[in-house]
Amino acid sequence: MNEEGDLKDDEVEEVDPEKIEVWEDDVKNLVNEYQVAYNLSLFSVKVILDWVNRIRNVFPSPPE
């Protein structure tokens, strides 16, 4: 069932160190992009909650 490209248990695939550096840069860029997106989403939620609180203060719920 092994294909030719598969490694056996005792084999180690050699990886070019330059490729590792490129992968590290790609991963760092992706992490930074996700952090920016996460921070923007948190900011958006905070802004929405702030507006909800402002609207509640302007239009309080009627007494029962």
C-alpha positions as CSV (number, residue, x, y, z in Angstrom):
1,M,0.0,0.0,0.0
2,N,3.0,2.3,0.2
3,E,3.5,4.7,-2.6
4,E,7.0,5.5,-3.8
5,G,6.9,9.0,-2.2
6,D,6.0,7.6,1.3
7,L,8.8,7.3,3.9
8,K,9.4,4.2,5.8
9,D,9.5,4.4,9.6
10,D,13.3,4.5,9.8
11,E,13.7,7.1,7.0
12,V,14.1,10.8,7.5
13,E,13.3,13.3,4.8
14,E,16.0,15.9,4.2
15,V,14.6,19.5,4.0
16,D,16.4,22.4,2.6
17,P,17.1,25.0,5.3
18,E,16.1,27.8,3.0
19,K,12.6,26.3,2.6
20,I,12.3,26.1,6.4
21,E,13.0,29.9,6.6
22,V,10.4,30.6,3.9
23,W,7.9,28.4,5.8
24,E,8.7,30.3,9.1
25,D,8.1,33.6,7.4
26,D,4.8,32.4,5.9
27,V,3.6,31.1,9.2
28,K,4.6,34.4,11.0
29,N,2.7,36.4,8.3
30,L,-0.4,34.2,8.7
31,V,-0.3,34.5,12.5
32,N,0.0,38.3,12.2
33,E,-2.9,38.4,9.7
34,Y,-5.1,36.3,12.1
35,Q,-4.1,38.5,15.0
36,V,-5.1,41.6,13.1
37,A,-8.4,40.0,12.1
38,Y,-9.1,38.8,15.7
39,N,-8.3,42.3,17.1
40,L,-10.6,43.9,14.5
41,S,-13.4,41.6,15.3
42,L,-13.0,42.3,19.0
43,F,-13.0,46.0,18.3
44,S,-16.2,45.6,16.2
45,V,-17.9,43.7,19.0
46,K,-16.9,46.4,21.5
47,V,-18.2,49.2,19.3
48,I,-21.5,47.3,18.8
49,L,-21.9,46.8,22.5
50,D,-21.1,50.4,23.1
51,W,-23.8,51.5,20.7
52,V,-26.3,49.1,22.3
53,N,-25.6,50.6,25.7
54,R,-26.0,54.1,24.3
55,I,-29.4,53.2,22.7
56,R,-30.5,51.6,26.0
57,N,-29.6,54.8,27.8
58,V,-31.5,57.0,25.3
59,F,-34.5,54.6,25.1
60,P,-34.9,52.9,28.5
61,S,-37.3,50.0,28.7
62,P,-40.8,50.9,29.7
63,P,-41.9,50.0,33.3
64,E,-44.1,47.1,33.7
